[in-house]
Each structure stands twice: as structure tokens, then as C-alpha cells.
Amino acid sequence: MVRQARRRNAESATLIMNVHEFDWSKVSNVVYDRNGVVIRSIPAIQLEGSVSFILEWNGLKLAFSGDTLANKWWVEHAQGADQLASVNSPVRTRHRVR
């Protein structure tokens, strides 16, 4: 990937990856908080260490979950989301979740 990017004259700054470990077992754990963007993690029901994310920015809220089942944390922290993104969720809406 690095070699291909260099051949295409990509900026090297786009190739930098910062790895950030966090405690996946904490509920509503802030894993990112910069420039008005806040990302929180909540435990997911799948393999140990799986999480769902709640992203908040500019008054908007996105609740993202992969192919996990809904759980008490998802139900609680997805409340008020402007958008839900979940493989297993039958609800996909652009309207605020109540």
C-alpha cells in the first residue's frame, strides 16, 4: 500500500495511522474527543472485545453497531440518535430515535 501510494504521488501524511487502545468493557467510554467530535464506545454482544460506537458532532448523533444484537447499552445510548447504523437493526431512519 505504501509503495502504491508513493507511485501515485500521495502525500505521506495520509499514510500515518495512530493506534489507540481503549477498555472495551467500559460503558460510554470516550475513545476520541477532538475538534468537537466525540466518539464513545459501548460493549457489544458478539466476541469479547467487540464494541459499538456513538459519534457526536455539531449537534448530531450517530449510533453505529456492526453485526451485533441490541443490548441494554445500545438501547440506552442510541436514544436520541439522528442516525442508526446496524447490520441487524430493522430500524434505519434519518429521524431522531425516541
Secondary structure as GFF3:
##gff-version 3
##sequence-region A 1 98
A	DSSP	alpha_helix	2	7	.	.	.	ID=ss1
A	DSSP	three_ten_helix	12	15	.	.	.	ID=ss2
A	DSSP	beta_strand	29	34	.	.	.	ID=ss3
A	DSSP	beta_strand	37	43	.	.	.	ID=ss4
A	DSSP	beta_strand	51	57	.	.	.	ID=ss5
A	DSSP	beta_strand	60	65	.	.	.	ID=ss6
A	DSSP	alpha_helix	72	77	.	.	.	ID=ss7
A	DSSP	beta_strand	83	86	.	.	.	ID=ss8
###
